Amino acid sequence: SAVAGITDNVFSITSAAGAGNTATILNNGVTSGTILSVTSTSTDTTARKLVQITNDAAAATGATALSIQSDGGRGIFIDSNLAAGLPSLEIDSEHTTANTVKIDGATTSATVLQVVGSGVLTGKGVDITADSAATGTGLFMSMDGLTTGKMIDLTSTGTIAGAGRVIDITADSATTGVGIQMSMDGLTSGKMVDLSSTGTITGTVLDITADSLTTGTGIN
């Protein structure tokens, strides 16, 4: 038990172990208990870390700061309960030519990455910002083995009205670029664009407005 206000280390291990482990905890009889528990009830608002892992050697390029292996159950579970708190998971990476996040899943009938917004959403489900990108790609997907599947499938059972959109593309500063480009050079009996509606239409299936058009072409 440490005295309140102490600034020195309460427990410290200094080791020069090379191939061996510096500390090992082994419990083969655990059931509903926890092998390692770190708890703090301090109400102090000073920014701090409850657990800190530092690989303080830039040359140690083969090192992994934290490695978790789970042969059953979940690998990592985060339960963040403060409604107006900081992000549950935040990654600050200085990588330039390497990936910041990589997920390698052997998924067949399940989902590799699932995002669920269970609240009444007025924000964004996914927000990607890359304002400094010039010649790069904001979102890239490759599915070379695709046959009867779909690269993109957007579904909504909501009654979309007013300013609602299934897809909304805005690039008002574009001048000589292209809004949407499709290439299907191997197409034979298929269709590049298929518009279908079984509803009673009092509106318009396809509406093209180009009021400032002079020498250009509306449809070519």
DAVEN-V239901 format. One line per field, one symbol per residue. phi: phi as a letter, one per 40 degrees, with the letter a starting at -180 (. if undefined). A space follows every 50 residues. Layout:
phi->???
//
This chain:
phi->.ccdgcbcccbabbbbccccccabbbacbcbbcbcbbbbbbccccccabc bbbbbcaccccccbcabbbbcagccbbbbbbcdbccdcabbbbbcbbbcc bbbbbccbbcbcbbbbbccccbcbcbbbbacccbbcbcabbbbcccbccb cbbbbaccccagccacbbbbacccbbcbcbbbbbcccbbcbcbbbbaccc cbcbcbbbbacccbbcbcbb
//
